[in-house]
């Protein structure tokens, strides 16, 4: 084919592709995009509702995308302002305040007709308002209620005294009378409100020193003391206990329905009243609602779809197929919904729920209250001491932002740094030209350029962004330049003392201890096993090698979760073995020493195979005649190890130890998944502490970025020192 024809062919292909992409882009622009997190029956019901909408509104196509719930909020806050987010989305109501203040969602009042909101159950509308404006339409609502095994508890308890009486009888039979995630304030809320608690009576979401909170903590301590509830509860553990008949009653929400096995006979009832106050145990109410993006170019069509999703007929479909507790009042006239005992029980519970506050400050309640609950459940603190610890944690994570700083000096320094870098680059280029090496340099860059560019984009650019973020403070989508204030706050340990958890110095000490012990054990165990496996007389060596490498081959998060289960106080195999030996069970995550030991065991299990493989490879490279000569000179096993094996292993071990040190220093998964920082954040290392500040403490990204920069500087110093050590070892080898 001649070159003009080839050019025309290429142009034609490109034109076709551009036209096709443009057509698809136009089609996508005309369609409404809906984001949701439904799966299974709920997604099936949603698809049927959308199919009905497509039949009645063919001019408005809809693209529905399923987004994992745990990442939905972060994706919304990052994509919507950039025009890449959905036109409308389905999510819980508690983030309305932050989204409204950030301008992510649009107020729906101008689009609604008079009396339109009267179609919904009245309790589901107030949670969707923020500062007087309505920002969503309710699809369904969720709260906790009382699940009970009807063979064990035929009638629901009317009061907490009755519940405790039933639980005592069931405990005598070797069962738990009640099971729920007692260390979570979401599940603790019914007792808090039942003892007269309220949200935002003062500036803080919870009055930590108030009588209601301390009395609710005392009630939970009573449940733990009399073994009414299991220790260290998780969702999986509670489901297992209920399905096995070992837990008679469970406090959970509608999501628990999908975890109950078919053979279990159960019923759902509203929670009992608190006997001490006569008030009902009132769980949190969460609205599942449909929001319209403030950046949508077709808001009217999006509101029309939102109306359809929340309408009566759609609610009936979602209730019958998706098993949702729908918010549309008239939908409950449908016989299938009206006669559904489980769904009706949750609707009955609605009368005594307390809507979760949608102010951004509500997000500050979870970590401090969890801290207080875990302290009381461990039995090592009184209710007042646990409440005081929660109040102190709340003050730390809600500390005021640093004062804004003038950026001129920092801009000048940054400009000088950039100009200095350009000057060095130009100087290098001039030197290359002067020496006549231009062609060689261009050839070298043609080979190294793609890798350099990829490294710059994937490594250096994110590092530069993180470095810049460290000089800013973030709150509710707003960024404020604060200069070195984040570093000063961290290094001055202003929120907590240097010897207390949450301070940089405490976390640094834990990190150094963690790194030294892990690397030492990795190396010691790996070397010992390698020496054993290197013996020619050892039988079944290939089988042993495969078995010992398996811990390294299994994904570390799976291993971490397995080890966490092994260390469970009541159901862990390790405590089972201790009790078989006649020893007392250990609450592994209730003290720093035992929690650190649990983390250490897990990471050693994961890390020794790497060192073992390195040592085995290096051992096989040592000539056997060296050992024969040493043996002829009268050297025993230990002398051979000291004077032959270890010196020749050193060149291979030094890089492995240095690399293992860096890996262990930033070993986030094990700490996060095994101890979770317990107790009270004492086992957090620097990287996990930075994560907490970024993602669980009001998204303080600038503060977390400053932590990351300090971690980088520490590792940079260690790298420089290790390079010097490696050069010294190489010179002496």
N, C-alpha and C positions, 0 to 999 in steps of 0.2 A: 504494500500500500504506500503511495507517495505521501510525502510529508504534508502538502496542503489538504489532502483527503483525511489524513490522520488528525490534523488540527480541527477540521470541520466536524469530524466524528466526536472528538473530545468536547468541543463546544456544544454540540447537540446533546450529548449525555449530560453535561453540566446544566444546560438549560432545562432539560427534563427533570433533573433532580431538584433544581431550584423551584420549578413550577409545582412539583409534587409536594415539596416541603412547605411552600407557601400556601398551597391549598389545604394541607393538613393543619397548618397554623391557623388559617382562617376558620376552618371547621372547629378547631379546639377553642378559638376565641369566642365562637358563637355558643358553645356548650357551657353549661354551668358545671362547676367542679365542686363536688361534695366530699369532704373528708369525714371518716368515722373510724371507730375501733371495734366494730361488731365482728363476731365470729359465730359460726354454727347457726343455730336457729334464729338468733337475732339478725344476722346478716341475711338469711333467707327471707325473713319477714320484711326487712328493708328493701331488698331487691324486688319483692312483689309490690310494695308500695310505690317504688320508683317506676315499675312497669305500668302501674295504673296511672301514674302522672304522665308518662310518655304517651299513653293512649289518649288521654284527655288534653294534652298540651304538646302535640307533635312539633310545634314550632320552637320548643325549648328543650333541646337534648340535654341530658345530664350524664356526667362522668363521675362515678362513685369510686373512691379510692379508700382501701382499708389501710390505716396507719396504726402501728402498735401503740397502745394507750400510753405506755411509759415514756414514749418520745414525742407524743403528739404535741404537748404544750410547748416544748422547746422548738419543734419544727414550725409551729404557728408563729411564734414570736420572731423567728429569723426569716421566714419566707414571706409573710404577709406584707411587711413594709417594703419589700423589694419587688412586689408585684408577682411573686411566684407561688403564692399561697392559694387556698381555695376561695371560691365565692361564698360558700357557707360550710359550716362544720358542726359536728355533734360532739359535745363534751360536757363535763360536769360544771356546775355553776360557780364553784368557789373561786375561780380566777377572774371573775367579771370585773372586780375593782381594778386590778392591775391592767387588764386589757383595755378597759374604758379610759383609764388615765393615760395609757400609751397610745390611744387612738387606733387600736387594732380592730375593734368591733363597732358596729353602727347602732345607734339608738333606733328602736323600731316604732316608737310612739307615732311619728308622722305617717306611718304606713297602715296603722290599725284603725278599724272602725269602732264607733261607740258601742260599748257592750260586748266587744269581741272576746275580751279576756274572761268574761263571765262563763264561757264554755268550759273553763278549766277548774279543777279542784282548787279552792281558794288558797290552801296552804302552799301551792306550788308557784304562785306568782310573786310574792315579796322577795324570795331569794334571787329573782332575776332582775331586780331593780338595784341601781346604784346611783346615789345622789338624785333620786327622783325620776330617773329615766329607765325605761325597760330595754334590756339589751339582748333578750333571747325569748323564744317561745318554748314552753315545757313539753317534752316528749313523754318522759316517765320520771318516776322518783324512786329513790332507794333509801333504805334505813336498815338498821339491824332489828331483829326480833328474836323470839325464843323458839328455837327448834328443839323438839323433844321426841325421844324414842317412846312411842305410845305403849310399848310393852313394859317399859320400866317406869314411865311417868304418864299414866292414863289421863290425868287432869292437870292443867297448867296451874302453877302456884300463883296465888293472887297477891302475895306480898313476899318481901325478902325473908321474913321470918319463916314462912312456909317453904320457901326455896331452900333455906339453910337446913330446915328440919328434914326435907326430902334428901338433900345432899348428904347429911350425916348418916341417914339410913343406907344410902347407896354406897357411901364410902366404907361402911362396915362390911359390905358385900364385895369389896375389892374393886369398886368402880369410882370414877369421878362423877360427882353429882352435876358439875357444871364445867364447861370448857369454852374458853374464848381467849383471844390474844390480849391477855391482861396487861401486857407492857405497852400497849398502844392506846393513846388517848382517844382515838376514834371509837374503840370498843369500850373504853372506860367512861365515855361521856354520859351514858345512861345513869350511872351512879353519881357522877358529878352533878348533873342537873337534878337528879332525884333527891340529893341532899341540899338543894336550894341554890346551887351554883348558877352563874350567868356569865355571858360573854360581854367583855368591854364595859364593865361597871366603872373602870377607870381607864387610864391610858393603855394598860396592858390587856391583851385578850383574856387572860386568866388572872384572877386575884389569888396569887400563890399563897399569900399569908392568910387568906380568908378561911372562915370556919368550914365552908362547904367543901373546899378542896381537901383540907386536912381530914375531914370526916370521911370523905370518899376514899382517901388513901388508907385510913384505918379499916374501912370495910374490906378493901382488897387484901390488906394484911391479915384480916380475920379469915378470909377465904383461903389464903395460902397456909396459914397456921394450922387450920383444921383439915388441910389436904382436900378441900372441896374442888380445887382447880389444879391442873397439872403445872409443873414447873417448866420454865423456858418454852412457852408454847409457840408453835408456828402454825400456819394455815394447813400444811400437809399433815402435821401431827394431829391436829384437831379433827380433820376429816377421817384419818385412820382410826382414831379412838371412837368416833361416833359410828363408823361403819362396822367396827368390831364389837359394838355394844359395851365398850369400856367407858364411854362418856354418855350419860343419860340425857343431858341438856346442853345445848350449844347456843351461844349468842353470835349470830352472824346475819348476813344479808342475803338477798335473792341470788347472788352468785353462788352461794353454798348449795343451791338446788342441783347444780350440775355435778357436784362432788359426792352426792349421796347415792349409794349403791341400791339397785332395784329391790333387793330382799329386805331392806330396812323399812320398817313401818314407822312413819313419823308424822308429826303435825306441827304447824306453826301457830304461835300465839303471841299476842302483845306482851311486852315485858311487864313484870309485876311492879307494884308500887313499893317504895322504900318505907319499911315499917317505922323507922325512926322519925320520919317527917310526914308520912301520909301522902307524899308527892309521888307521881308516877315516875318510874325510871324512863327517862326521855332520851332516845338516841338522836344522833345527828340526822337531819334530813338533807339529802343531796338531790338536786334536780339534774336530770339528764336533759339537756336542752339543745336547741338548734340555734346557732349564731350566724349572723351575716357579716362578712368582712367589710370593714370600712373602706378597703381598697378595691372592692369589686366594682367592675364597670357596668354591671347589670343588677343593681341592687333591687330594683322592682321585681324582676324575674326571680331573684333569689328569695325575696320575701314571699312571693307566690308559692314557690316550692316549700318554704318553711311552713306556710299555712297548710299545704297539702300533707306534709309529713306529720303535723300535729293534729290534723282534723279527726273527726269522729270515726270515719270508716277506716282510715289508716291506723288509728289507735286500736280498733278492734282486731285488725290483722296483726299488729305488733303484739297485742296481748295474747291472742290465741296461738299464734305461730311462734313468736319470739319469747313468750312468757314474760313480758315486761309488765310492770305495775304502772299502767299508763296514767297520764295526768288529765286526759279529757274526761270530764264528768259524765257526759251522756254515753260514752263507750261502755260504762259499767252497767248499762241497761241490757247489754247483750247477755243472753243466758249463759254462754260458756264462761264469760268473765265473772258474771254475778255469782255463779254457782261454784267457782273454783275456790276451794277452801284455803289454799296456800296464798293465792294472790289477794283474796279478801282479807286474810289475816294481816298482810302488810298494809292494806288500805286502812284497816282498823287501827294499826299502829300509827298511821299518819297523824291521828288526832293529838297525840302526845309527843310528837317529834319537835326538835328545835333546829331550825334551819342553820346550816353552817354559814357563818358570816363570810361575805364575799369581799371584805376589805383585804388589801394586800397584807396588813399586819397579822391576819389570821394564820398566815404561813409560818409565823414565828412561834406558834404554840407547840408544834409537834416535838421538836427535839427537847426543849426544857421539860415538858410533861413526861416524855418517855424516860428521861433521866430520873425524875422523881419517882415514877412508877417502878423502875427497875431497882432503885435503891430500897424502896419499901418491900418489894418482892424478895429481895435477897435477905431480908430480915436483919440487916446490919445498921438500920437507921430508923429513928422514930418518924412519925408522920410529919412533924414540924421540921425535922432536919431534912427530910426528903423534899418538902415543899421549899425550904430555903435554898437547897441546891438547885432546884428548878428555877427559882427566881434569879439566882446568880447567873445561871446559864442564859436565861432570857436577856438579862442586862448586857451580857457579853456579845451576844449575836445581834443585838439591836442597838449597839453603840452608835452615836451620831457619826455622820460622815466627816472626814477631815475637812478643814477649811480649804477653799479653792486657792491655788497657787498661781503666781504670774508665770506664764510659759516662756517669756522672752529669753531668759538665760538658758533654759533647756533647749530652745530652738537654735540659739547661737551655738551651743556645744554640739548639737546634732549636725548643724550645717558644717561646722569645722571638722567633725569626724568624717562626714561625707566627702568634703573637699580634700581632706588628708588622704582618704582612700583613693580618690581619683588621682591625686598627685602621685601616689606610689605606683598606681597602675600605669600612668603616663611615663613615669620614670623607668619602669620596667620595659615598656614598649620602646622607648628611645634607646635603652641599652641593647635591646634585641636588634634594632635597626643598625645601631652603631657597629655591632659585632657581625653584621651580615647574616643573621640567623632568622630572618623573617620567614623564609620559605619553610624552614624546619619548625618554627613556632606555629605557623598556620597549619602545617600538617599535624602537629601534635594536638592542636585545639580541635581539628576536625574529628580526631578520634575521641578526645576527652570531653569535647563540648557538650554532646547530648547528655552524658552522665552528670556533668557539672550543672547543666541547666535543670535536670530533673532533681538533683540534690538541692539546688537553690530553691526550687518551688516547693518541694516536699519537706525540707528540713529548715533551711535558713529563713525562708519567708515566714512560716509559722512562728519560728523563734523570735524574729523581729517584731511580729505582731504582739506576741506575748510580752516581750520586753516593753513595748510601748504601753500596753494595757496596765502594766504594773505601776505606771505613773498616773493612773486615773482611778476614780471611785465610781462604782456603778450602783444605781438604785432605781428600780422600776423603769428600766429602759433609758434612763438619763445618765450621761457620762460627764464627770467633772474632773478637770485636771487638778491634781493635788500634789504633784511633784514627788518628793521622797517621803511623803507622809505615811504611805502604806508600809514602807520599809522601817520607818521610825517606830510606828505602832507595833510592828512585829518584834523588832529587836529590843524595844523598851519594855515588852511584856506588859502593856497597859491594862489589858482586859483581865489577865490572870497573872499571878506571881510566877517567877521563873521555875519554881519547883512544883507547879500545879499543872495538871492536864490542860490542854488547849493552848499552853504557851509554846512558843517556838523552841525554847531551850529544853523543856521537858521532852517534847517530841524528838528533838535532835538527839538527846541522850538515849531515848528508847531506840531510835533508828541506829545509832552507833552500836549499842548493845546487841540489837537484832542482827546487824550485819556481821559483827565479829563472831558471835556464837554460831551463826548459820554457816559462814564460810569455813570456820574451824572444823565444825562437825561434818560438813560436806567433804572437806579434804581428808579428814581423818578416817571417816567411814569408807569413802571412795578408795583411798589408798590401801586400807586394810583388805577390802574385798578384792581389789585388783591383785594384791600380792597373793591372796589365797587362790584366785582363779588362774594365776600365772604358773602355778605349780603343775609340772608335767604329769605328776602322779595322780592328780585329782581326776576322779571318774565323773562322767556326765557333765563335763565343763560347758559344752554348748547349751545344755538345758538351763544350767544355773545362770549363764550369761543372759539368756533371753528373759528369764524370770526377774532378774535384778534390774533389767532395763525397762521393764513394764511400767514402773511408777513414773518414769520420765515420758513414756509414750502416751499415757492417759492425759487428756486435757486437764490442766491444773485446776480449773474451776470445778470440775466434777470431783476430783480428788479432795479439794477443799470442803465441798459440801458433805462428802462421805465422812471425812474426819470430824467435821462439826457434829454430825450425828453420833459418831463414836464417843464424843465427849459430853453428850447430853446427860444432865444430872439424873433423870429418872429412867430413861430408856436407852442410854448409851451402853455399848458393849464394854467399855473400859470400866465404868462403875459397876456393871454387872459382874465383871471378873473380880473387882475389889470386894464386892459383897460375898462372892463365892469363897474368897479367901478369909472371910470373917472381918473385913475392914469396913469402915464407914464410907458411904458414897461421898464423892467430892463435888462441890458446886464449882466447876472448873472456871466459869466466867464471872465469878463473884469477887475475885481478888486479882491484883496485878500479876502475882507470881504464877498462879495456876493458868490464867488466861494467856500469859506470855508463853508458858510452857506448851499449851495447846497449839498456839501458832507455830512455835519452834518445831514441835514434832511433825506438824504437817509439812512445813517447808523443808525440813531435813529429808523427809520421805521423798519429796519431789526433787531435791537437789543432788543427793549423793550419786545417782546414776551418771550424771554428767562428769563428775570428777572421776568416777570409776572408769568410764570409757577412756578419758584422757590418760589416766595412769596406765591402763592396760596397753594402750597403743605405745606409750613411751617405754614401758617395760619390755615389750617385744622387740624394741629396737636396740636394746642393750646386748652386746655380744656375750655369748655364754662363756667364752674363754676367759673373760675377766673374772667371772665367779670361780672358774676352775683354778686360775692363778691365785686368787685370794684364798681359796680353800687350801691349796698347797702351802701357802704361807702361814697356815694355822688360823685363819680368820674364821670365827664362828658366824652364825646367822645374823646376830645383831651387828657385828663388825662389818659384815658384807653390806647390810642395809645402810649403815652409817657412812661407809667410805666408798661404796660402789654405787648402790642403787639410788640413794637420795641425791648425790651430786649430779648424776646423769639424768635424773628426773627433773632437776631444777629448771632447765630451759623450757620444758613443756609445761611445768606447773605454774610458773610465774605468770604467763599470760592468762592461763585458765583461772587462777586466783583473782587476778585483776578484773577480768571480765565478770566472774562470779560476784565480786564485790559490788560492781555497778548494778548488776541485775538484782541482787538482794537488797541493796539500798533503796531501790524503787519497786520492791515487791508488793504492789498494791493489792492484788487479788486475794492473797492469803489472809492478810489482816482484815480486809473488808468482809470476806465471806466466812471466816472462822470465828474470830472474836468480835468482829464488828466494832472494834475499838473498846470493848468492855474491859473492865468496869469503868463507867463514867468517862470514857475517852482516854483512859490511861495507857492502852496499848496501841494507840494511833501512832503511826510513823509519819514522817514529814509529808510524803506524797499523799497519804490518805487524809491527813489534816487539810492539805490544800484542796483536795476533792470536796471535803465538807464545806469549806468556805465558798466554793464555787457553786455547788449544786444543792445543798440542803440548808444553807443559811442565807436566804434571800438573794441568791445569785450575786455574791460579792466578788465579781470576777477580777477586779483590780487587785484586791487583797490576796486572792488566790494566785494571781499572776506574780505578785511580789514573792509569795512563798516559792513558786516555781523558779524564779530567777535566783533566789538564795540557794535552792537545791542545786541548780546548775553551777553556781559559783563553787559550792562545796565539792561537787564532782569534778569540776575543772581543776581545782587545786589537787584533788586526789589523782587525777590523770597525769598532771605534771609530776607529782611525786612518784607515781608508779612508773612513768617513763624513765625517770632517773634511776629507780631501783632496777628496772629491766636492763638499762645500759650498764650499770655497775655489775649485775650478775653475768651479763654477756662478756664483759671484760675479764671477769675472774674465772670464767668457765674454760 
